[in-house]
């Protein structure tokens, strides 16, 4: 099975968010650190469609899982 790596820019575009490097940095800055007790897809800053996308892609270990994990780790890091 062939998988592809998606950069953060593509993930943000997929979820309908501004994907400029500055916007991604600002998003991470504004929403971190995310508490360890909160699953990424349950974070309060996602809309319903974004939550479902994150949850399904991780559960299915789909192409997007690697970059979702990257975003998760960046959101959990202290500013």
Residue pairs with C-beta under 8 A, 6 or more apart in sequence:
3 63
3 66
4 63
5 66
5 67
6 14
6 63
6 64
6 66
6 67
7 67
8 19
8 24
8 67
8 70
8 71
9 19
9 21
9 24
10 19
10 67
11 64
11 67
11 68
11 71
12 18
12 19
12 23
12 24
12 27
13 19
14 53
14 64
15 46
15 49
15 50
15 53
16 49
16 50
17 23
17 27
18 24
18 27
28 71
28 74
28 75
29 79
31 43
31 45
31 75
32 74
32 75
32 76
32 77
32 78
32 79
33 75
33 76
33 77
33 78
33 79
34 40
34 43
34 72
34 75
34 76
36 76
39 55
40 54
40 58
40 68
40 71
40 72
40 75
41 51
41 52
41 54
41 55
41 58
42 51
43 75
46 54
53 64
54 68
56 62
57 63
57 64
57 65
57 68
58 65
58 68
58 69
